[in-house]
């Protein structure tokens, strides 16, 4: 923070103020690094050739596991819950939704959640550092703060933080072998999921305990990260099953474009369990996990006030959560579901602040048996949080201790107008402590024009309610303040209009396409007061976003599948009368105008698979991030029943940057890793 052109400038990130520095780029170091990475790529290719040859030789040895993916018809029949909050076929969903299956995850070679999410063409995933990611849908990928309009759920438990309405991706590590599917919905979901489901919903669904019986040991090691996980599942009484697991993750530090080391290495340990019981019409599930870890704190993380630099320390974090989920199939054919969870997190960011957050959440949902042409679903949600921030003299959330409440009620009706034509209307009333009650309506029309061909249209209103960062942030931590909170901040509003198509052309080709238009209002800005003595947050900007997103799959042969995805976006923002934040409209520069991806999945033999993915992301105008193209590859080899070895290469082209200031952002380098999975 400092003076620029007579004006105070402050930029607040989700966990630290930013200091921008520019360094001269040393191209010699970069070329040396590229040479090292090319050696790694060469090693990956050589090992891949050897594995291919070995796989062909062992094809006839023993009974191989079934490596065949779901057929395209079976993929369309996958039951999802994110669009209507009750099970429905993917092929019938009137929304832009992409499903990442467990098979997709396994064959991608990805070993962390953000890399898995790169498989969804309707998401923008940008890596800032070794552990930092900016992930969004349909733009809005950060401006004055990190992306904050994407709701992320794990088995119905929200992992967004009310500290800044976003996700700390560095602690969201899952045992990927236990993930059944990830439903990625681009577009608003406020009626069913509440505020903050503005530009999309990511719903991560884990496997039932009955599907993870026995023992599994999985690990990988490479030149970017290493991890190891152990899981065991068994019976829990006459009608139940359980699993328990432990996992350790280590990530190496990265470097900038000029070869300067970035202090962003990480280690993270976690353990968890799941237990499911089913008796008659009742189903009960208990899930819990705990984690502990630390990572370096890369720049921009120090604070810079009038020439004073403050040293950084490691960011440390820990947390634990417990979720109970009870479902009953009523005699009338209706379904009743009650879910409750407790979540506690601790995060220390020296020398800035430390936060302890506790959340208790209770949800009830009742899906009624169809009444004539009507199928009603209604529900309630109550959430309470206890937030304690240990402030510093440099930065503060004031007041330091806050308790907040969120309550909501929603109703949605799916009406069958005639054969093949459905209308969905619904609304949610949600109250928060900052802006009171918000109204979140939604209307959708779905028309099955022919078997396996669906046209749909939707109009929705979604809201992002203010967070503590919007209202309570102060710099420095004691008066007089240079940044004095944001009492004028209102809810950010999005009015979204969509049209889409989803269809299947015979047994070999599927296609999904969506066009959308979004009008934003009351977007957050950073204003300067009339006396030019301090800054504050306001709601002084409007915006517009237009775009298309499409993806499809071609089953070229019985053993070869090709997939492609494309997204294009045009954003513009303008200040409202009275706003003086000249930098805010440049937020559109944080998003690429286009991106595309191609994926190939090939069963070389009953025991060997080869998967390759090519991704291209357009340039970012902010911070002059060039366009880049990335190649990922994975070769899997079933050594014997229950034992699989794989060799993965990521970013197998030139090193590149994806997001952030040129002087401090990480250069994403090529990497290779070997992974081994043993099941018994």
Phi, psi and omega in degrees: 000141180187188180268138175215120181053042176075008183234139176287135179237125177225135176235123185249121176270172183301330184231002181191150169293158183253145171237123183264127176228145176247135178241152173292137183273129179262098185291336179297314179298322181295318180295322176298318179296321179297322178298317178300317181292327178295324174299319180295319178297318178299319177298319180298316180297316181298314179296324178299317178298316179297318180293322178301314180296318180294321181298319180297326182286332184262006184306324185271001185272112174072179180268114183286159171289156178285110181261005184288132177284168174298146174290165180296326177293319178293325176297321177293336180271358177303134180272123179242162183233351189288333186277318182241002180061025171207157185299133173209156179293140175305321182296339182259358186285124181270064181197165176274095185230132177242133182251124172264114183274168177298327178291321175301316181297312183298316185279350179285333185081000179291141181241009173215160187297314179302321178294326175297319182294342175297342179291340182274115181290347179263020173236152170249114181245115181237127180269129182263319180213190181300330181237353185261134181224146170247112186236128183207171173234138175057042175087201182056038184272057176098138172215265174283346180212185181286167178307132186221023181235029181232119179269129181239130183234145170239107183052042177086354179265121180288133178250013174282151180253133176290359176294319179216015178062030178225197184236131169279093186291340182292341179251001182269072179252128181241159168280099189299334178295343181263001180275126179278316179194161174234117180266116182251107179256117173266134186114171188287149176221029187295325183300317183267328189247349174094187182299154182084348171273070189264302183258356179170166177225129172250117182244109181266121183246122180269163183287151172295151181300327180297337181269002182230048179277160182085196185244139177227134174235124182226139178203159177214154178214134180203191183268012174239322179201165176219147178208157176214140183218143178230131180225143176222136179232149180203191181274148176234084184079192185284340187231020183221169177218159179216164167213151175223147184213162171220148183212144174231137181231136174230130176242135178283156175290154179253189177218163179275181183299327181270009177090001178290132181294140176253129182278076183225022174295156186215148164226141185214128178242138178214158176214149182197178181207164169214139177224133181234140174229147175221120179227117180060238182265004183256142175228129180234135179226135174240132180223141179204157177200159176219149181216160178206136181190181180204159178208158173293163182246099183284159171291154359279110182224333175286162175254148185228104181238113177049047176085001182263123175259136179248126184295152180257158171233177179293143171278128179242143181211155177204163180185166177205148177212156179218129182234135174240134183226120180239132179230141177227133173270110184284159183299331181286350185099354176283165179233133178242132181226134176232129178229137176224143175213155174237133183224127177234131179226150174226133181220123179246123181238087182286146359264024193275299184194166170229142182231135169244119184238131175236135181228133170243129186227135179230128181232142174229136178221138180231114176258113186280153171299139182309133178250095185066239179272357188255140174232104188261141171227131177223161181194168178226155178214136175226132181225141177226139180231148171242116184240122178237120180247126173269103188277168177235177178285348183267327187205143183209145163259118184238126003288159183288330180243128182219139168246134182231154178230141171231130176226146182206159177218131180227155177216132178224138182235127174256117187250127175273103182286320174193178181303123177085001181231119182235147173235135179240123177231143180192170179201154175231138169253121182229131181251136173230164187286343184271314187239006179079219187268130177251144180252123186235088180269166183201137175220132181224147178232128181235127183233115175276095187288335178199161177307130179072018178224117184238129170251141180213158177216152184209150172225131186216157171237126181232160187219141165250114180285153179300150176250179177296326178297322180293320189259325196250000184286135178222138177225128350291191185281353179226153180295155358283143186270139170272327170240119189243064172067197183206053179304328180286353186294128177253177175294139174279132189246139174229125172252119193239135178234132186223148167226142184209167179219141173219129183204165178230129181253093183068198183275001190243342188228133171233155180211138174224135181214143181219138170243142184217155173224131181233131172252121179257148174216156179059037176290147187290138177229167178246106188259160173245137186290168187296337179270000179058041180246339179205163177256158173207160179270139177227194181230061193255026184220145171247164180205168177216141177222130175235143181190173174225151174217137185210150174205157181202168182224141177233119175276090187294325177205181182299330186244012184220125181233135178243138178228151180215152177213152182212143175218139177228143186216137174231116182240143170219144179228147179217147181283146174277157178305134179100343179277141177240020179272089184291341183274337187302318181299343179285002180302332180298338180287356176272001185233138178287150178286339181201159172205154176210161178211150175231138179226141177234128177238119187230124171274098183297318179206177178300344182241002183225137179229148177229123179236136180224144178223133179242124181236141175231134179233130180291169184292157171251126180293322177291131180064013174050054176276117183291159171297152180214156177234135187235138174243125174243149180211149176217131174245117181253142185223117177277100183295317174198178181302127177082004181226117181233135175246139178220149175241123183239142172234132180238144180057047187279040172226211182291150171302150183207162173254155183237339186189146169103180183293138186299329184283338188236346184287152179284145171269119183278111187261158172301147179211154176231154180207145172256136180231145179228132178233126180237128179238143177218000000 
